[in-house]
């Protein structure tokens, strides 16, 4: 009986130590990084990289959210994840009033894969949204790393709480899922307040093709 | 007004066309679509570069030891990356080529690496050499070094770098290449932490890239991934590309090398 109880427990523990998304435990064995590991890897990056264009060396430094996700292989304990999400949420600069911008401008931002690389001009960024998400039904060349956003506003409506959630998620995805794979577009200074409003409109405006 | 402007633009474009474009484009097209071309062209230039005497020692690279002994090319690429006692470090092909340029030819590291990545008009010396050396392993199973302590350490560092999230967009290599069956836009993403996906990929690099009409190497690819991860640029031949290439090649080990290949 005791053994029968322990086996599934051991299996559960083993699955916790590997990335939930890969779950392979072979070459893909992702065990997470201790604080010392993180320091050592950061030092390797610093010693073997150089700045180029807008990609300065300061980008190698980790913030609290990155440290937590690296430490736990993107699967932190619930309590720590919750604290991180609260801290990230607190740092979001929500504008007052309507958060719905211009969905047509939003579609252009969603299409653009430019921005923040060493070969991009500073200050000209898109959201690379279609790289990972299905969004407007008119665009068939969409990626599948993130969930489909087709019909996003149609099923959710666009009341203020939904607007606030979408704006917040775009601004800082880690405020809602501590180790989300999605970049923090506002927090990282990639997109402006207006651009995030325009993307919010793309998802929530009833006139947007997303909701047709 | 419009046709005139277009004609003027065309005349201007022709006037500034590089000398290479004055050859018959049709002949180039025929040659490039023939079997194994344009890879063969890069391999041929690579063979010339391999035998070309240069540097303060006026020597060729023909005595370069790529892991199978001085001057042995057959199967050398399929055995890389590996530990080299003379340099006391693990090296991939490109890093080893620079080592031979500095030791055999007496060139400075600066000189050997001043133009590592070329373009459609002019491939780099490293690129054509990579095409030539890799071609000499065509049809052979890939057996990178896995037994030396430093080979194990390189693999381990590669694995760590692969999963390490950093930069303004919080990306790691695994953000795109950590899970099978995903796409960016319409491009399928190989999960490079699996043998299943790493094997067909590693079996085909370095490669001719049709979209840019240029020959590209693994170190170029590592740099372009870091560019897209919004990170600073890894130094050529440094521990970063060597560790990542070791990680991916070991994950793919045993696969029969069938490159250099043609890629989108």
Contacts between the chains, C-beta under 8 A, distances in Angstrom:
chain1	res1	chain2	res2	distance
A	19	B	163	7.6
A	19	B	174	7.3
A	19	B	178	6.8
A	21	B	178	6.4
A	21	B	179	5.0
A	22	B	174	7.5
A	22	B	178	5.5
A	22	B	179	6.0
A	22	B	191	7.3
A	22	B	193	6.1
A	24	B	193	6.7
A	24	B	194	6.5
A	26	B	193	7.9
A	26	B	194	7.6
A	26	B	195	7.6
A	27	B	159	7.6
A	27	B	193	4.8
A	27	B	194	6.4
A	27	B	195	6.6
A	27	B	198	7.3
A	27	B	247	7.8
A	27	B	250	7.7
A	27	B	251	4.3
A	28	B	178	7.0
A	28	B	191	7.3
A	28	B	193	3.3
A	28	B	194	6.1
A	29	B	159	7.5
A	30	B	163	4.8
A	30	B	174	7.1
A	30	B	178	7.7
A	30	B	193	7.8
A	33	B	160	6.9
A	33	B	163	7.9
A	33	B	164	6.9
A	37	B	160	6.7
A	38	B	164	7.9
A	41	B	157	7.9
A	41	B	160	5.5
A	41	B	161	6.7
A	41	B	164	5.1
A	42	B	166	7.6
A	44	B	157	6.8
A	44	B	161	7.4
A	44	B	239	6.0
A	44	B	240	6.9
A	45	B	161	7.9
A	45	B	164	7.9
A	45	B	166	7.1
A	45	B	231	7.8
A	45	B	240	7.1
A	47	B	238	7.9
A	47	B	239	7.7
A	48	B	234	5.9
A	48	B	235	5.2
A	48	B	238	3.8
A	48	B	239	5.4
A	48	B	240	4.7
A	49	B	226	7.8
A	49	B	231	7.1
A	49	B	232	4.3
A	49	B	233	6.1
A	49	B	234	5.4
A	49	B	235	6.6
A	49	B	238	8.0
A	49	B	240	7.0
A	50	B	232	6.1
A	50	B	233	5.7
A	50	B	235	6.3
A	51	B	232	5.1
A	51	B	233	7.7
A	52	B	232	6.1
A	52	B	233	4.4
A	55	B	227	7.6
A	55	B	230	6.6
A	55	B	231	6.2
A	55	B	232	4.7
A	55	B	233	7.0
A	56	B	232	6.8
A	57	B	232	5.6
A	59	B	166	7.1
A	59	B	167	4.8
A	59	B	168	5.9
A	59	B	230	6.9
A	59	B	231	5.8
A	59	B	232	6.1
A	60	B	166	6.0
A	60	B	167	7.6
A	60	B	231	7.2
A	60	B	232	6.7
A	61	B	166	8.0
A	62	B	166	6.0
A	65	B	170	7.3
A	66	B	165	5.4
A	66	B	166	6.2
A	66	B	170	6.0
A	69	B	165	5.7
A	69	B	170	7.5
A	70	B	163	7.7
A	70	B	164	6.2
A	70	B	165	5.7
A	73	B	163	7.0
A	74	B	165	7.9
A	116	B	168	5.7
A	116	B	169	6.7
A	116	B	230	4.5
A	117	B	227	5.0
A	117	B	228	6.3
A	117	B	230	5.8
A	118	B	227	5.6
A	118	B	232	7.3
A	118	B	233	6.3
A	119	B	227	6.4
A	130	B	185	6.4
A	131	B	184	4.9
A	131	B	185	5.9
A	132	B	184	7.0
A	141	B	185	4.7
A	141	B	186	4.9
A	142	B	185	6.7
A	143	B	182	7.3
A	143	B	183	4.9
A	143	B	184	4.5
A	143	B	185	5.4
A	144	B	181	7.8
A	144	B	182	5.3
A	144	B	183	4.7
A	145	B	175	7.6
A	145	B	176	7.0
A	145	B	182	5.2
A	145	B	183	7.6
A	145	B	184	6.9
A	145	B	189	7.8
A	174	B	170	7.7
A	181	B	170	7.9
A	181	B	175	5.5
A	183	B	168	7.3
A	183	B	169	3.8
A	183	B	170	6.0
A	183	B	171	7.5
A	184	B	169	7.9
A	184	B	170	6.8
A	188	B	168	4.1
A	188	B	169	6.5
A	189	B	168	7.3
A	190	B	168	6.7
A	190	B	169	7.4
